[in-house]
């Protein structure tokens, strides 16, 4: 099962360099350009990283070590007291400056950015003129600037789009792309807080750090770092940014903790799918809008400012004038019950097996549930949990059912009351 998970990641990484593929990968390095190596490349190789092309970078799909391999790496991340460390330095880190920064961002992303308190962040979506999703992003109010992280495969296309919109904007805003001068690590799992705490200054109280908040700090005595309590596994965790020159020493310090395990792209994909989270370019793209993706919550509630005012690109295709959601013909759903994993592109049919109603966008074998799981889009009337469906897998029909997500219960951190 997990050889197929790795091969799926390799197919996806090949798609990244294919100029005929979707926009998600069109802005990445061409096949003729050398892959970018993160500051941890040598460390990855030293500890058994199986390096593959991904988003124009050379990154480990898994590690050939005692606790390596997709299955072991995945289960380690979910185990009590354990934490997984991912190199996510391929992602784009951007700082927005200027007194009109929030106002500008509210024209290119959904959500109440101006309403974020200092240190608070949110998941948001970059939309186009038709309301389609160009990218998903995490945005944090960093006080004297706004900190944004976008996907590695889309970052150059995103920034081109941002610049085009800035050229039309009459206000004080500038975009600072941090390039590869800042590296990014994700530490995820029940033991993530204990592992990260060892690098933080004395007096830094992680217990009071809420999910989706971030702050600049020192890590292992190194200035110019940033920690955000977030992640993409469904577990508690952090993304930590640090100067490239110090990335290897910080990563090595984390890995010296026996509770921390280096983890590659393979497990990152299966973990996010168990958590019911989207992978851009597969579950999200520029033809899918937030309502279809069941991500309308990123725009806030029906009485919130974003829903009432709109104002972002494509809002008129997503929201009615009163802020209510426009009806859609398809919705993103979870799928279980099939005997074999349904991969991306597998066709979804109604229970009779005669009428096609959608397509699978992500699928794998769940290490925690020990069963196949999938995500896809189906016609809205058939999107209710419990609806019986059929999947066409390798030319044969298999019975399955629509199910709620996440597939595995999320354990995001909540500050004790």
C-alpha positions in Angstrom: 0.0 0.0 0.0 2.7 2.5 1.0 4.8 1.9 -2.1 1.9 3.3 -4.0 1.7 6.3 -1.7 5.4 7.1 -2.4 4.8 6.6 -6.2 1.8 8.9 -6.0 4.1 11.6 -4.5 6.7 11.0 -7.2 4.0 11.3 -9.9 2.9 14.6 -8.3 6.5 15.8 -8.2 6.8 15.0 -11.9 3.6 16.9 -12.6 5.2 20.0 -11.0 7.7 20.3 -13.8 5.2 19.6 -16.5 4.4 22.9 -18.3 1.0 21.5 -19.5 -0.2 20.8 -15.9 -2.5 23.0 -13.8 -1.6 26.5 -12.6 -0.7 25.0 -9.2 2.6 23.8 -10.8 2.9 26.1 -13.8 4.9 28.7 -12.0 7.6 26.3 -10.6 11.1 25.6 -12.0 11.2 24.2 -15.5 12.6 20.7 -16.1 15.9 22.3 -17.3 16.5 24.3 -14.2 18.4 22.7 -11.3 16.5 21.8 -8.2 16.8 24.1 -5.3 18.4 22.6 -2.2 17.1 23.7 1.2 19.6 24.5 3.9 18.9 21.0 5.3 19.8 19.1 2.2 23.1 17.7 3.5 21.4 16.8 6.8 18.6 15.0 5.0 21.2 12.9 3.0 23.2 12.2 6.2 20.2 10.7 8.0 18.9 8.7 5.1 16.6 11.1 3.2 15.3 9.6 -0.1 15.3 12.9 -2.1 12.8 13.6 -4.9 11.9 16.7 -7.0 9.0 18.6 -5.4 7.9 22.2 -6.2 11.2 22.9 -7.8 13.1 21.7 -4.7 14.9 18.5 -3.7 13.1 17.2 -0.7 12.9 13.9 1.2 9.8 11.7 0.3 10.8 9.4 3.2 13.8 8.4 5.3 15.7 5.1 5.1 16.3 4.7 8.8 15.2 2.7 11.8 12.0 4.8 12.2 11.7 5.7 8.5 9.3 4.8 5.8 5.9 6.3 5.2 4.0 4.0 7.6 6.4 4.4 10.5 6.8 8.1 10.0 3.1 8.6 9.8 2.3 6.6 12.9 5.1 8.3 14.8 3.5 11.7 14.3 0.2 10.5 15.8 1.8 8.6 18.8 1.6 10.0 22.3 4.6 12.0 23.3 6.1 11.9 19.8 6.7 14.6 17.2 7.5 14.6 13.5 9.8 17.1 11.9 9.2 18.2 8.3 11.3 20.4 6.1 8.8 22.8 4.5 11.4 25.4 3.4 10.0 25.3 -0.2 7.0 27.2 1.0 6.9 31.0 0.3 7.3 33.4 3.2 6.2 36.9 2.6 6.1 40.1 4.7 3.6 42.8 3.9 4.5 46.3 4.9 2.6 49.6 4.8 -0.4 51.2 6.6 -2.8 49.8 3.9 -1.4 46.3 4.0 -4.5 44.7 5.5 -6.9 46.6 3.2 -4.9 45.4 0.2 -4.9 41.8 1.4 -8.7 41.9 1.9 -8.9 42.5 -1.9 -6.9 39.4 -2.8 -7.9 36.9 -0.1 -11.1 36.0 1.8 -11.5 36.8 5.5 -11.3 39.6 8.0 -7.5 40.4 7.9 -7.9 43.8 9.4 -9.7 42.3 12.4 -6.7 40.0 13.3 -5.3 41.0 16.7 -1.5 41.2 17.0 -0.1 37.7 17.0 -3.3 36.2 15.6 -3.5 34.3 12.4 -6.0 32.6 10.1 -6.2 30.2 7.2 -7.3 32.1 4.1 -7.8 31.6 0.3 -6.4 33.7 -2.6 -9.1 34.0 -5.2 -9.3 35.1 -8.8 -11.9 37.2 -10.6 -14.2 34.2 -11.0 -14.0 33.3 -7.3 -11.7 30.3 -8.0 -9.0 29.4 -5.5 -5.4 30.4 -6.6 -3.9 29.2 -3.3 -4.5 28.6 0.3 -2.4 30.6 2.8 -1.8 31.3 6.5 -1.8 35.0 7.4 -0.6 36.4 10.7 -0.7 39.9 12.1 2.9 40.3 13.2 2.5 43.8 14.6 4.7 46.0 12.4 4.0 43.8 9.4 1.7 41.0 8.1 3.3 37.6 7.7 2.1 35.3 5.0 3.0 31.7 4.1 1.9 30.4 0.6 2.5 27.0 -1.0 5.8 26.3 -2.6 4.4 25.1 -5.9 2.4 28.3 -6.4 4.5 31.0 -4.8 5.9 32.6 -7.9 2.6 32.6 -9.6 1.0 34.0 -6.4 3.5 36.9 -6.3 3.0 37.7 -9.9 -0.7 37.9 -9.2 -0.1 40.0 -6.1 2.0 42.5 -8.0 -0.6 42.8 -10.7 -3.2 43.6 -8.1 -0.8 46.0 -6.3 -0.4 47.9 -9.5 -4.2 48.6 -9.5 -4.3 49.4 -5.7 -4.2 53.0 -4.6 -2.6 52.7 -1.2 0.6 52.2 0.9 1.6 48.5 0.7 4.8 46.7 -0.2 5.6 43.0 -0.6 8.8 41.5 0.8 9.6 38.0 -0.3 12.0 36.3 2.1 13.3 33.9 -0.7 15.4 31.2 0.8 17.1 33.4 3.4 14.6 32.1 5.9 14.0 28.4 6.2 10.8 26.7 7.6 10.4 23.6 9.7 7.1 22.0 10.8 7.1 20.1 14.1 3.8 18.1 14.5 2.4 15.6 17.0 1.4 15.2 20.6 5.0 15.7 21.7 5.7 18.8 19.6 5.3 21.3 22.4 7.7 19.5 24.7 10.3 19.3 21.8 10.0 22.9 20.8 10.0 24.2 24.4 13.6 23.1 24.8 14.7 25.6 22.2 12.7 28.6 23.5 13.9 31.2 25.9 13.1 30.6 29.6 9.9 32.2 30.5 8.2 31.5 27.1 4.9 29.9 28.2 3.8 27.6 25.3 0.7 26.6 27.4 -0.7 30.1 26.8 0.1 30.1 23.1 -3.2 29.4 21.2 -3.6 27.6 17.9 -3.1 29.9 14.9 -1.1 32.4 16.8 2.6 33.4 16.1 5.4 35.5 17.5 9.0 36.4 16.8 11.4 34.9 19.2 14.9 33.3 19.6 15.4 29.6 19.1 18.3 27.9 20.8 19.7 31.4 21.4 19.4 32.4 17.7 17.8 35.7 16.9 15.4 36.5 14.0 13.3 33.4 14.3 9.5 33.0 14.3 7.2 30.4 15.8 3.5 29.9 14.7 1.3 27.3 16.4 -0.3 25.7 13.3 0.3 22.8 11.0 -1.3 20.5 8.4 -1.5 17.1 10.1 -4.5 17.5 12.5 -2.2 17.3 15.5 -0.9 20.1 17.7 2.3 21.6 16.2 4.3 24.5 15.1 5.9 26.0 12.1 9.2 27.6 12.9 11.1 30.0 10.6 14.8 30.7 11.1 17.7 32.2 9.2 19.1 29.8 6.6 22.6 29.8 8.2 21.1 28.5 11.4 18.6 26.0 10.0 20.8 22.9 10.3 21.8 23.6 13.9 18.2 24.1 14.9 17.0 21.0 13.1 19.8 18.9 14.5 19.0 20.1 18.0 15.3 19.1 17.5 16.4 15.7 16.1 18.7 15.1 19.1 15.4 14.7 21.1 14.5 10.9 20.9 10.9 11.9 20.7 11.4 13.7 17.4 11.5 11.8 14.1 12.5 13.2 10.6 9.5 12.8 8.3 9.1 13.1 4.6 6.6 14.2 1.9 4.9 10.7 1.8 3.7 10.8 5.4 2.9 14.5 5.2 0.5 13.7 2.4 -1.2 10.8 4.2 -1.4 12.7 7.5 -3.1 15.7 5.9 -5.6 13.5 4.1 -6.5 11.7 7.3 -7.1 15.2 8.8 -9.4 16.0 5.8 -7.1 18.8 4.6 -6.7 19.9 1.0 -3.6 19.7 -1.2 -3.5 22.6 -3.6 -3.4 21.5 -7.3 -5.4 18.4 -6.4 -8.3 19.1 -4.1 -8.2 22.8 -4.8 -7.6 24.8 -8.0 -8.5 28.0 -9.8 -11.8 26.5 -11.1 -13.1 25.5 -7.6 -14.5 28.2 -5.3 -14.6 28.2 -1.4 -18.2 27.1 -1.2 -17.6 24.1 -3.4 -14.5 23.2 -1.4 -16.5 23.4 1.8 -14.1 26.2 3.0 -16.7 29.0 3.2 -15.9 29.2 6.9 -12.6 31.0 5.9 -14.8 34.0 5.0 -16.3 34.1 8.5 -19.9 33.8 9.6 -22.9 35.1 7.7 -23.0 38.2 9.9 -19.3 38.9 9.7 -17.8 41.9 7.9 -16.2 39.8 5.1 -19.5 38.1 4.2 -21.4 41.4 4.3 -19.0 43.6 2.5 -17.4 41.1 0.0 -14.8 43.2 -1.7 -12.3 40.4 -2.5 -11.8 39.2 -6.1 -14.6 37.1 -7.3 -16.9 37.8 -4.3 -19.9 38.3 -6.5 -19.5 34.7 -7.8 -19.5 33.3 -4.2 -21.7 35.6 -2.2 -25.2 36.9 -2.7 -25.7 40.7 -2.0 -27.0 39.9 1.5 -23.8 37.9 2.3 -25.4 34.5 2.0 -23.6 31.8 0.0 -24.5 31.2 -3.6 -25.7 27.7 -4.4 -23.1 25.3 -6.0 -23.5 22.2 -8.1 -20.7 20.2 -6.5 -19.1 19.9 -3.1 -16.0 18.4 -1.6 -16.6 15.2 0.4 -14.9 12.4 2.2 -15.2 8.8 1.0 -14.8 5.4 2.8 -16.0 1.9 2.5 -14.1 0.8 -0.7 -11.9 -2.3 -0.5 -9.0 -0.8 -2.5 -7.5 2.8 -2.4 -9.1 5.1 -4.9 -6.4 7.4 -6.4 -6.7 10.8 -7.9 -8.9 10.8 -11.0 -10.9 7.8 -10.1 -14.5 8.3 -11.2 -17.4 8.5 -8.7 -20.8 7.1 -9.6 -24.2 7.0 -7.8 -25.2 3.8 -5.9 -26.4 2.2 -9.2 -23.1 2.5 -10.8 -24.7 4.0 -13.9 -24.5 7.8 -13.4 -21.2 9.5 -12.9 -21.5 12.2 -10.2 -17.9 13.3 -9.6 -14.1 12.5 -9.3 -11.7 11.6 -6.6 -9.0 14.2 -6.0 -6.9 12.5 -3.3 -6.8 9.0 -2.0 -4.6 6.7 0.1 -4.6 3.9 2.6 -5.0 5.3 6.1 -2.3 3.9 8.5 -4.4 4.8 11.6 -7.8 3.5 10.3 -6.1 0.6 8.4 -8.6 1.3 5.5 -8.7 3.2 2.3 -9.8 6.8 2.4 -10.4 9.4 -0.3 -11.5 12.9 -1.0 -13.3 14.2 -4.0 -16.1 16.3 -5.5 -19.7 15.0 -6.1 -22.9 16.6 -7.2 -24.4 18.6 -4.3 -27.6 16.5 -3.9 -25.4 13.5 -3.3 -22.9 15.1 -0.9 -24.6 14.2 2.3 -22.8 11.9 4.7 -24.1 8.3 4.5 -25.0 8.5 0.8 -24.1 5.3 -0.9 -21.9 5.6 -4.0 -19.8 3.5 -6.3 -16.1 4.1 -7.3 -14.5 3.0 -10.5 -11.1 1.7 -9.4 -8.9 0.0 -12.0 -11.8 -0.5 -14.2 -14.0 -2.2 -11.6 -16.9 -0.8 -9.6 -16.6 -0.8 -5.8 -19.2 0.2 -3.2 -18.4 3.1 -1.0 -20.1 5.9 1.0 -19.8 9.6 1.5 -18.4 10.3 5.0 -17.7 13.3 7.2 -14.2 14.6 7.5 -11.7 14.6 9.2 -11.3 10.9 8.9 -9.2 10.9 12.1 -10.2 13.2 15.0 -8.2 16.4 15.0 -6.2 17.3 18.2 -5.5 21.0 17.7 -4.3 22.7 20.8 -6.7 24.7 23.0 -5.5 27.0 25.8 -6.7 25.7 29.2 -9.4 27.8 30.7 
